[in-house]
Amino acid sequence: MRYRKLGNTGLKVSEIGFGTIPILSGKVPVLPEYFSPDTDEAVKIMEHAYNMGCNFYDTAIPEEYGDAEYKLGRFAEKVGRDNIIISDKARFFSGNEIYNAVIKSTENLGTYSDIYFVHQVDLNNQDITFERYGAVDALCDLKKEGRIKFTGIATHYYDVMLRAENDSRVDIIQGSGNIMERGMLERIRSFSGEKGFILNKVYGAGVLIDPFSPDELISGILDYPFSCALIGIGNFYQTDIAMKQEYTPKNLTFCEVIDRLKTKFEPIECDRCQRCICPHGTEIHTIFRQYNYYHLGKNFWALKKLSLNIEQAYRKCLCCTEHYCEKNCPRNLHIPELIGKADALVKNHIDYDFRNLF
């Protein structure tokens, strides 16, 4: 196992970290697999990773990660709290809510969190998160009180990452990316490196495991400037695959990734760089992601997300005369046509379900 600096925190973290969603008991709809180990088994799986050099463990409050927080606390007690680094998170954006969440997480873990992230900060909730008395201020207060060591922002949005990068109150950023969704990873190369960067979604929430091997997925992101890459792990086999060797950087080009996907379906060739800013507020890159994820096996989850606004988005797209999105797209995608494909996917699915009711 190799180790990397976590920004200016003074910590060194294992290059591969342990994501605890798969060791929870129960089901989380965004996961393709469920393992539901009991506490003793979960602790043994985390200990197996620890024995292979993993020292970074990421979790979240029970509302999001079920009982993973409790299991991680038991593991920390067994191996010694000072021997591991714990990151925790909660999806609360006001100061009072995140403050109370940290207190509750501390009780659940039976110990402190090294890093606490405001989870899933997006374009709609970022202002309350960063404003005075918002979640970031509260995390700073908790840091001063010694309840956490470092403050964090976790997001899937480049503009939020950039805001966190430029905010002196934020110590660590967590963001997503993989060999397909590499656009944001390319853009953060310009960041200073003073803040640690934790990378998630290396396996694309599991959907990339079929067309690509774990070796390709892990090796393909090693050249990017992250501190620790989180892999969701639910059993001993997955631990061995993620941590048994020191992977060598071995990049597939984006064209090679797309060509591999074309053996299964016709993907939308978007790398989620998020330069396609829409004046009507449509998250074009998110629509394209859901379209691809539908064809990669997360059909129910993707359709649920797409059906929320795809018809309105397509209508607005057809009426737009400026096409800023296409002008800013480095891959020269024909965006209205591709949004039409996503709209047709949802309509065809709804029509099919309706016909099958009779």
C-alpha positions in Angstrom: 0.0 0.0 0.0 1.3 3.5 -0.9 0.5 6.6 1.1 -0.2 10.2 0.1 -0.2 13.5 1.9 -3.7 14.7 2.9 -3.1 18.3 1.8 -1.7 20.5 4.6 -3.3 18.4 7.5 0.0 16.7 8.4 -1.7 13.3 7.8 -0.6 10.5 5.4 -3.5 8.4 4.1 -3.5 5.1 2.3 -3.8 5.5 -1.5 -6.9 3.3 -1.3 -9.5 3.9 1.3 -12.4 1.8 2.6 -15.9 3.0 1.8 -18.3 1.5 4.3 -21.7 1.6 2.4 -21.5 -2.1 1.4 -20.9 -3.3 5.0 -24.2 -1.8 6.3 -27.1 -4.1 7.1 -30.1 -3.5 4.9 -30.4 -2.0 1.5 -29.5 1.4 0.0 -31.1 1.9 -3.4 -28.0 3.3 -5.1 -26.0 0.2 -4.6 -25.9 -2.7 -7.1 -25.0 -5.3 -4.5 -25.9 -5.9 -0.9 -23.9 -7.9 1.6 -25.4 -7.1 5.0 -22.7 -8.6 7.2 -23.3 -8.6 10.9 -21.1 -6.5 13.1 -18.5 -9.1 13.9 -18.1 -10.0 10.2 -18.0 -6.3 9.2 -15.3 -5.7 11.7 -13.3 -8.6 10.4 -13.6 -7.3 6.8 -12.3 -3.8 7.9 -9.5 -5.5 9.9 -8.5 -7.4 6.8 -8.2 -4.1 4.9 -6.2 -2.7 7.8 -3.8 -5.6 7.8 -3.2 -4.8 4.1 -2.2 -1.2 4.9 -5.5 0.7 4.7 -5.7 3.4 7.3 -8.6 5.6 5.9 -12.2 4.6 6.5 -15.2 6.7 5.3 -18.7 6.5 6.6 -21.9 8.6 7.2 -24.7 9.0 9.6 -27.2 6.1 9.9 -29.9 8.0 7.9 -27.6 7.5 4.9 -25.3 4.5 5.7 -27.5 2.5 8.0 -25.5 0.9 10.8 -22.1 1.4 9.1 -21.1 4.1 11.6 -21.7 1.8 14.5 -19.7 -1.0 12.9 -16.8 1.3 12.1 -16.8 2.4 15.8 -16.4 -1.2 16.9 -13.6 -1.7 14.4 -11.8 1.5 15.6 -12.0 0.2 19.2 -10.5 -3.1 18.2 -7.5 -1.9 16.2 -6.8 1.3 18.2 -8.3 4.6 17.4 -5.0 6.3 16.8 -4.1 3.8 14.1 -6.8 4.8 11.6 -8.3 8.0 10.1 -12.1 8.3 10.1 -14.1 10.5 7.8 -17.8 11.0 8.5 -20.5 13.0 6.8 -24.1 14.2 7.0 -26.4 15.8 4.5 -27.3 18.9 6.6 -26.5 22.4 5.5 -27.5 24.7 8.3 -25.1 25.2 11.2 -27.4 23.9 13.9 -28.3 20.7 12.0 -24.7 19.8 11.1 -23.5 20.6 14.7 -26.1 18.2 16.1 -25.2 15.6 13.5 -21.6 15.6 14.5 -22.5 15.1 18.2 -24.7 12.2 17.2 -22.0 10.7 15.0 -19.6 10.9 17.9 -22.0 8.9 20.1 -22.6 6.3 17.3 -18.9 5.8 16.7 -17.9 6.0 20.3 -15.1 8.3 19.2 -14.3 11.4 17.2 -14.1 11.8 13.5 -10.9 13.1 12.0 -12.8 14.7 9.2 -16.4 15.6 9.0 -17.9 16.5 5.6 -21.0 18.4 4.7 -22.4 15.7 2.4 -23.8 16.3 -1.2 -23.4 20.0 -1.3 -24.9 21.1 -4.6 -25.8 24.3 -6.5 -29.1 24.7 -4.6 -27.8 24.3 -1.1 -24.3 25.7 -1.4 -25.1 29.2 -0.3 -26.6 28.1 3.1 -23.7 25.8 3.5 -21.0 28.5 3.1 -22.8 31.5 4.5 -22.4 32.9 8.0 -23.8 30.4 10.6 -24.1 27.7 7.9 -22.6 24.2 8.0 -19.0 25.3 7.3 -19.0 27.8 10.2 -20.5 25.1 12.5 -17.7 22.6 11.5 -15.1 25.3 12.3 -16.7 25.7 15.8 -16.6 21.9 16.3 -13.0 21.9 15.2 -12.1 24.6 17.8 -13.9 22.5 20.4 -11.8 19.5 19.6 -14.8 17.4 18.5 -13.4 16.9 15.0 -9.9 17.6 13.6 -10.7 18.8 10.1 -13.6 20.3 8.1 -14.7 19.0 4.8 -17.1 19.5 1.8 -18.3 16.5 -0.2 -19.9 17.3 -3.6 -20.4 16.0 -7.1 -20.2 19.6 -8.6 -17.1 21.3 -9.9 -18.3 24.8 -9.0 -18.9 23.8 -5.4 -15.4 22.1 -5.3 -13.9 25.4 -6.6 -15.7 27.4 -3.9 -14.4 25.0 -1.2 -10.9 25.2 -2.7 -11.0 29.0 -2.3 -12.5 29.0 1.2 -9.9 29.0 4.0 -12.3 27.4 6.4 -12.4 24.1 4.4 -9.6 21.7 5.0 -10.5 18.8 2.7 -12.7 18.2 -0.3 -14.4 15.0 -1.4 -15.5 14.6 -5.0 -16.3 12.0 -7.6 -14.6 10.7 -10.7 -13.5 7.7 -12.6 -12.0 6.7 -15.9 -15.4 7.6 -17.6 -16.4 10.6 -15.5 -12.9 12.2 -15.6 -13.8 15.8 -16.6 -13.7 17.2 -13.0 -10.5 15.3 -12.2 -8.9 17.0 -15.2 -10.1 20.4 -13.9 -8.8 20.0 -10.3 -5.3 19.6 -11.6 -5.2 23.4 -11.4 -6.0 23.3 -7.6 -3.2 24.3 -5.2 -2.9 20.9 -3.5 -3.1 22.6 -0.1 -6.4 20.9 0.7 -6.6 17.1 0.7 -8.8 15.6 -2.0 -10.7 12.4 -1.4 -12.0 10.7 -4.5 -15.1 8.6 -4.6 -17.1 6.8 -7.3 -14.0 5.1 -8.7 -16.2 2.1 -9.7 -19.0 4.4 -10.7 -21.2 3.2 -7.8 -20.5 -0.3 -9.1 -21.8 0.1 -12.7 -18.3 0.1 -14.3 -17.2 -3.2 -12.8 -18.8 -5.2 -15.6 -17.2 -3.4 -18.7 -13.9 -2.8 -16.9 -11.8 -4.7 -14.4 -11.0 -3.3 -11.0 -7.3 -3.2 -12.1 -8.3 -0.9 -15.0 -10.6 1.3 -12.8 -8.0 1.8 -10.1 -4.9 2.0 -12.3 -6.7 4.5 -14.5 -7.2 7.1 -11.8 -3.8 7.0 -10.0 -2.2 9.9 -12.0 -4.9 12.3 -10.8 -4.1 14.6 -7.8 -6.1 12.9 -5.1 -5.0 12.0 -1.5 -7.1 8.8 -1.1 -9.4 6.9 -3.5 -12.4 5.4 -1.8 -13.6 1.9 -2.9 -16.8 0.6 -1.5 -16.1 -2.8 0.1 -18.5 -5.4 1.3 -16.6 -8.6 1.7 -13.1 -10.1 1.9 -12.8 -10.7 -1.9 -13.4 -7.0 -2.7 -10.9 -6.1 -0.1 -8.3 -8.3 -1.7 -9.0 -6.9 -5.2 -8.7 -3.3 -4.0 -5.8 -3.5 -1.7 -3.7 -6.6 -2.3 -1.2 -4.9 -4.7 0.3 -1.6 -5.5 -1.4 -0.7 -8.7 0.7 0.9 -11.5 -0.8 3.9 -13.3 -2.2 2.6 -16.6 -4.5 5.0 -18.2 -7.2 4.1 -20.8 -7.9 7.1 -23.0 -11.4 8.5 -22.9 -11.9 7.2 -26.5 -10.8 3.7 -25.4 -13.3 3.9 -22.5 -16.1 4.9 -24.9 -15.2 2.2 -27.4 -15.4 -0.4 -24.6 -18.8 0.8 -23.6 -20.0 0.8 -27.3 -19.8 -3.0 -27.2 -22.7 -2.9 -24.8 -24.7 0.2 -25.8 -24.4 3.6 -27.5 -23.1 5.8 -24.7 -23.4 9.6 -24.5 -19.8 10.6 -24.8 -19.8 13.0 -21.8 -17.0 13.1 -19.2 -18.9 15.4 -16.8 -16.5 18.3 -17.0 -19.5 20.4 -16.2 -18.7 23.3 -18.6 -22.1 22.9 -20.2 -23.8 25.6 -18.1 -27.5 25.9 -19.0 -29.2 29.3 -18.6 -32.4 27.5 -17.8 -30.8 25.5 -15.0 -30.8 22.1 -16.6 -28.0 19.9 -15.3 -27.0 18.5 -18.7 -24.1 16.4 -17.4 -26.4 14.8 -14.8 -29.0 13.8 -17.5 -26.2 12.3 -19.6 -24.9 10.4 -16.5 -28.3 8.9 -15.7 -28.7 7.9 -19.4 -25.4 6.0 -19.3 -26.0 4.6 -15.9 -29.4 3.2 -17.1 -27.6 1.2 -19.8 -25.0 0.1 -17.3 -27.5 -1.6 -15.0 -28.8 1.1 -12.6 -32.0 1.3 -14.6 -34.6 1.9 -11.8 -32.4 4.5 -10.0 -31.5 6.3 -13.3 -35.1 6.4 -14.6 -36.3 7.7 -11.3 -33.9 10.6 -11.5 -34.5 11.3 -15.2 -38.3 11.3 -14.9 -38.2 14.2 -12.4 -37.5 16.8 -15.1 -36.4 15.4 -18.4 -39.6 16.5 -20.3 -39.3 20.1 -19.1 -35.6 20.1 -19.8 -36.0 18.9 -23.4 -38.8 21.4 -24.1 -36.6 24.2 -22.8 -33.6 22.9 -24.8 -35.7 22.9 -28.1 -36.7 26.5 -27.5 -33.2 27.7 -26.7 -31.5 29.8 -29.4 -28.2 30.6 -27.6 -26.8 27.1 -27.1 -24.1 28.2 -24.6 -23.8 24.5 -23.6 -22.7 23.4 -27.0 -20.3 26.3 -27.4 -18.6 25.4 -24.1 -18.5 21.6 -24.6 -15.0 20.5 -25.3 -16.3 17.3 -26.9 -18.6 19.1 -29.3 -21.6 17.1 -28.3 -25.0 17.9 -30.0 -26.7 18.4 -26.7 -30.3 19.0 -27.7 -30.3 15.8 -29.7 -28.8 13.9 -26.8 -31.3 15.3 -24.3 -33.9 14.1 -26.7 -32.5 10.6 -26.5 -32.9 10.7 -22.7 -36.4 12.0 -23.0 -37.3 9.2 -25.4 -35.8 6.6 -23.0 -38.1 7.8 -20.2 -41.2 8.0 -22.5 -40.6 4.6 -24.0 -40.2 3.1 -20.5 -43.4 4.7 -19.2 -45.4 3.5 -22.3 -44.0 0.0 -21.9 -45.1 -0.1 -18.2 -48.5 1.2 -19.1 -49.1 -1.4 -21.8 -48.1 -4.2 -19.5 -50.7 -3.2 -16.9 -53.3 -4.9 -19.1 
